[in-house]
Amino acid sequence: MKILQVVSSMDPRAGGVTEAVRQMSEAAIALGCEVEAATLDRPDAHFAKTSRFPIHTLGPSSTPFAYTRRMLPWLLQHGRSYDVLVVNGLWQYHSFAVRQAARKLGIPYVVFPHGMLDPYFKIAHPLKHLKKWLYWPWGDYRVLRDAASVCFTTEEERIAARKSFWLYQAKEKVLNLGVAPPPGDASANRASFYRRYPELAGKRLAVFLGRIHPKKGCDLAIRAFAEVFAGDSDWHLLIAGPDQVGWQPELERLAASLAIAGRATFTGMLSGDEKWGALQAAEFFFLPSHQENFGMVVAEALACQVPVLISDKINIWREVTEAQAGLVAPDTLAGATSLLRTWRAMTHIQRANMRAKTLACFEMKFEIRQAAAQLVETLRQLAALGTPVRLHDEPGVLVK
């Protein structure tokens, strides 16, 4: 089977959607599929040259909608060479273009919203939500309505997606994402990390790894760490990730005002051995996020046998709780502080028991081969069924 992943960007700095597409694509290739990607990136994007599967860069685009006149003609020219098109993410031109092309070519497409229908955004960004409402009826509402399937990565995401817009119609399915286990040797990965940050060797590390963005709760992590570990110099807070909105200087000033500037290290984006080494050096992974559709880095921490201290706004929190592989609390300062206080109060044996359950949680729920096999089988079935055909563009009129 030949699959085209359509996504706004494959830049590793773009965050979880890009990483999900990359990992699931590579796993599908290992199962015998052919996978390519079409993106809105610039033609000279360096990451396209090092990808393990072909990336067709059809940008650049210069607007938030990420329109590019190259995408639709390219899809019309090449679309029939694929068995199914997979749309990753909403609110940009690539989803709109796929619907147009698929209808003209008579090929099926599926949509992964990747959390972009979460009602959190309606509350956090009301003006942006109003703009989305103006686009929704003739744009992504129809993209979802006409898709062969709309795939959510957790049951939490599926339920939440129904609450953002009253005009909603989709053939829903839940397909778990997965992540690859850490490559190489854990001790070698840690050594690579400590070579770059030798001052952290021997420290008890609380590790935050992700984009530096208000949604992620970085400020909560700093405030809670300062409150709980203020008098314990053995502890150190590591904040690793790209600063996409220019927030890091403010966070550094916050750490200084709380007298932990020397015990909070901002690394920027980590990758490869250094990224895995940071996770494997952690005593626990800390993410008091306000919204996470899946939380791939949470699953990666579990794969590294590291307990996760997370908010209940991360959609895999139930799985973590049921497996007793971490601690969960609300996405507030009180919640973040309670996570750290609970961890600190645990005995050595209690922490060791929790750490022992992390790998089983990962292997049972989030291991990528299982997730990829489920995805590939679903895409095979949808490709075999063909494309739903609409008599016209009114809601609810649908025939096979």
Residue, then its C-alpha position, 0 to 999 in steps of 0.5 A: m500500500k502506498i500512503l501520502q502523509v499531508v502535513s503543514s511541516m516536517d520541520p522537527r522544531a514544529g512539535g508533536v504532529t511532525e514527530a508523530v508523522r515521522q515515527m508512524s511513517e517509518a514504522a509503516i515502512a517497516l511493515g512493508c508500506e510505501v510512504e511519502a509526505a507532502t508539506l508546505d515547507r520551503p523547497d530548500a528545507h534541509f530536513a527534507k534531504t535527510s528524511r528516511f522517506p520522500i518529502h515533497t516540499l510544496g511551499p513556501s507560504s507567507t500567511p497563517f493559512a499557509y496557502t501555496r498555489r503549488m499544492l493543489p496542482w501537485l495533488l491533482q497530478h500525483g494523487r492517483s499514485y497513492d492508495v490513501l491520503v492522510v491529512n495531519g492537522l487542521w486550520q491550514y491550506h493542506s487540509f482544504a487542498v486534500r479534500q478538493a483533490a480527493r473529490k476530483l480524483g475519487i480517492p479516499y482520505v483520512v484526517f488526524p486532527h491531532g488535538m486541533l479541535d480541543p475546546y481548550f483553544k476556544i477558551a484560551h484564544p477566543l479571538k482566534h476561535l472566532k476567526k476559525w468559526l468564520y472558516w469552519p462551515w465552508g472549510d474544515y467542517r467539510v474536510l472532516r465531513d467528507a473524510a473516509s474517517v476522522c482518526f483520534t489518538t485517544e478517546e479523550e480527544r474524540i469526546a473533546a472534539r465534539k465540543s468546539f463547534w456545534l456544526y460537526q459531522a465525522k466518521e470517527k475512529v480512535l487509533n492510538l499513536g505510538v513512539a519508538p523505544p530509545p535507540g542505543d545504550a542508556s549509559a552511552n546516551r547519558a554520557s553524551f548528555y553529560r559531556r554537553y552539560p557536565e555541571l549536571a552530573g550527579k544532580r537529581l534532575a526534574v526534566f521538562l522536554g517540549r516546546i517552550h510555550p504557555k500551553k505547556g505550563c513551563d511557568l508552573a514547572i518553575r514556580a512549583f520547583a522553586e516552592v518544593f525544592a527551594g532548600d535542596s541544592d541536589w535538585h535541578l530543573l532541566i527545561a529542554g525545547p525550542d522557544q517558539v514564541g520568545w517566552q524563554p527570557e521571561l521564564e529565565r527572569l522568573a527563575a531568577s526572581l525565585a532564587i533558582a536561576g543557578r538550578a534551572t538550565f534551559t538547553g534549547m532543542l535537544s535531539g539524538d543521543e543528547k535528548w535520550g540521555a536527558l530523559q534517561a538521566a531524569e529522576f522524573f519527567f515533569l509536564p504540567s501542560h494545559q493541553e496535550n492531545f497525546g503527549m509523545v514525549v510522555a510516552e518516550a519518558l515511559a519508554c526510558q523507564v522514567p516516571v512521569l509527573i503530568s497534568d490531567k490535561i494530557n490525554i493519556w493521563r488515564e493510561v498513566t494512572e491505571a498503570q501506576a507509572g506516574l502521578v497526575a494532578p490538575d494543570t494549576l500551580a497547586g496541582a504542579t506543586s502537589l505532584l512534586r510534594t508527593w514525589r518528594a514524600m515517597t519512599h525509595i521503594q515506592r519510587a522504585n516500584m513506580r519506575a518498574k511499572t513504566l516500561a510495561c505501560f509503554e509496551m502495552k499502550f504506546e509501543i509504535r509497532q502495535a500502533a502502526a500495525q493498527l493504522v496500516e490495517t485501518l488504511r487498507q480497509l478504508a482504501a478498499l471501501g473507496t470514497p464516499v460521494r456527496l450528492h451536494d454540499e449540504p450537511g448529512v446527505l451522504v451516499k456510498 
